[in-house]
Amino acid sequence: MKCPFCNHPETQVLESRTVEDANALRRRRVCEHCKKRFTTYEKTKTSVLWVIKKDGKREPFDREKIKRGVLRAIEKRPISLDLVNEIVSQVEREMLRKKTEEVGSRTIGNAIMKRLKKVDKVAWLRFASVYLEFEDLKDFESAIKN
């Protein structure tokens, strides 16, 4: 690993530990030349997962897009960012476990809603209102009843 400060090719690993539910490795390093310390992250590259949208278009699975949607739903709710990251990780793992490289956006949305419903009903309803495209008060009433 090259030093990001002096480009010296030799660095020493001081400490390694797993992060992100043991899906990544964090390494603390020191340059043998300039003695500066820095951190690197190592993550397993998985196969590309494609999302099939409602209109039939395909796009790569985007973990950050899911996180943005969940963050919007939990705004001003007593839910920690750690829990949001855990929900996103669970959904990502569930989609990667599927036997196919393509997954429908509905499948992803349902997986998110299932987890939000267990955590916070208001956040679940907010997410559902966008995801299920509620148009009026009757849609909200119907979702609450069900």
C-alpha positions, 0 to 999 in steps of 0.5 A, a space after each residue: 500500500 502506497 503512502 498517501 503523503 509521500 508515495 513511498 511503497 512500503 507501509 506497515 499495518 499497525 491494527 486491523 479490525 472488521 467493520 460494517 457487520 464484518 463486511 469490511 476490514 479497517 486497517 491502521 497503517 504507518 509509512 516506513 519512510 515519513 512515519 505518518 499514519 493513515 487508515 485504509 478500508 478493504 471491502 469484498 467486491 460483490 457481483 453487481 445487482 441490478 434493480 428493475 424499476 416500475 417502468 422497466 428500466 434497469 439501474 445498478 443497486 445503490 445502497 446510498 439511494 436506499 439510505 436517503 429514502 430511509 433517512 427521509 422517512 425517519 426525519 425528526 423520529 427517535 431513530 439512530 443513524 446506526 439503526 438506519 445503517 443496519 436496516 440498509 445493510 439488512 436490505 442489501 444482504 437480503 437482495 444479494 442472497 437472491 439467486 438472481 442478479 436482477 431484483 424488482 424495485 418493489 421487492 426492495 421497497 417491501 423489504 424496507 417497509 417490513 423493517 421500518 414497520 418493526 422499528 417505527 410506525 410513523 417512519 413506516 407510514 411516511 415511507 409507504 406514502 411515497 413508495 406506494 404513491 398515496 394520493 389522498 387521505 383515503 390511501 393513508 386511512 387504508 394503510 393504517 387500517 391494514 
